[in-house]
Amino acid sequence: MKTHYVLLVMLCLFSQMEPAPGILTSLGRRTEQYQCLRNGGFCLHSSCPSNTRLLGTCKPDKPHCCMS
């Protein structure tokens, strides 16, 4: 019976639509926001300013990754 509880907990942990950034990092994947900042970009809620270009996204917090 304990095995069923362990399996249920594991199923609940791994069935999330968007896992937490800490879980992604521990699995070797990086969040889009981390990749944007590492590539020299910055994240904005609004569209990118005219002197910058759209590099990608910063999901889930901010939709635009802009770069000078």
N, C-alpha and C positions, 0 to 999 in steps of 0.2 A: 504494500500500500504506500510506503514511503517513496518508492520509485515513481509512482504516479504523480505525487506532489512535486517531486523534483522535475519531472518532465513537463508538468503544467507550468511551473515557474519559468523554466527555460523557454518554453513556447511563448509565454507572455513577454519575456524580455526581448526575444528576437523577432517578434511579429509586429513591432512598432513600425509605423509608416516612415517616420523620420527619426532615427536614433539620435541620441544626444551626441554632441561633438566629442565628448570624452570617450565614448564608445568607439566612434570612428577612428580617433587618433590611436587608440589602443590596438585597433585591428590593422594599422598601417596606412589607412586612408586619411586624407586631410580634408577639412571642410573647404568649401568654395571661398569663404571669407579669408581663411588662412592663405590659400593659394593666391588670392588677389593681392593681399598685403605683401606676401613674399616676392611677388613679381613687380613690386613698386607701385601698385595701384592703391586706390582708396575707395571706400564704400559709401554710397549715398542713397537716401530715400528718393530724391528727385532725380531728374535726368542729368546727364553729365554736362558740365559747363562747356561753352563753345571752344575754349582753348585746350580741351582734353578729348580723348577718344574713349569709346566704350570698349572695355577689355573683356567683360563677361558679367557674371552675377556674383552676389554675395549672400546667397540664400542661407538661412531663412530670414535673417534680420533685415537686410537691406537689399533691394533688387538690382542695383547697378554697381559695377566695378569700373571705375574710371582711371585713366592713366594720362599723365601729362605728356 
